[in-house]
Amino acid sequence: MGFLGFLLLGLIAGAIAKAILPGRQGGGIIVTLILGVVGALLGGFIGSALFGVGLNEFFSLSTWLLAIGGAIIVLLIYGMITRRSAR
């Protein structure tokens, strides 16, 4: 998958993860999309380390599930960090 395809995957995965997560995380849409790209990287790393499946093809279901799962993890961590700093 090319750079632009990976970037698009991360942006969409971040938006889906934001829609899935309940509550209100800090940051706007730009922060969410950037965290989605980071989450797609994390999901690809975890998928290749644990399951032997990485982010190979743009239209693969495993690619999307790994990217969205990674984005959810990153958004949860970001939510915990921003919640602590707001207190």
WONORMO-V548407 format. One record per backbone hydrogen bond with DSSP energy under -0.5 kcal/mol. NH is the residue of the N-H (numbers start at 1). CO is the residue of the C=O. E is the energy in kcal/mol with one decimal. If there is no record, write none. Layout:
nh = <NH:NH>
co = <CO:CO>
e = <E:E>
//
This chain:
nh = <6:7:8:9:10:11:12:13:14:15:16:17:18:19:20:21:25:32:33:34:35:36:37:38:39:40:41:42:43:44:45:46:47:48:49:50:51:51:52:53:56:60:64:65:66:67:68:69:70:71:72:73:74:75:76:77:78:79:80:81:82:83:84:85:86:87:87>
co = <2:3:4:5:6:7:8:9:10:11:12:13:14:15:16:17:23:28:29:30:31:32:33:34:35:36:37:38:39:40:41:42:43:44:45:46:46:47:47:47:54:57:60:61:62:63:64:65:66:67:68:69:70:71:72:73:74:75:76:77:78:79:80:81:82:83:84>
e = <-2.4:-2.5:-2.5:-2.4:-2.4:-2.2:-2.4:-2.6:-2.2:-1.7:-2.4:-2.6:-2.1:-1.6:-2.0:-2.4:-0.5:-2.0:-2.3:-2.3:-2.6:-1.7:-1.7:-2.1:-2.6:-2.1:-1.9:-2.4:-3.1:-2.2:-2.2:-2.9:-2.6:-2.1:-2.1:-2.8:-0.5:-1.7:-0.8:-1.9:-1.4:-1.2:-1.8:-2.5:-2.3:-2.3:-2.6:-2.4:-2.5:-2.1:-2.3:-2.1:-2.4:-2.5:-2.4:-2.3:-2.6:-2.4:-2.1:-2.2:-2.6:-1.8:-1.7:-1.9:-1.1:-0.6:-0.7>
//
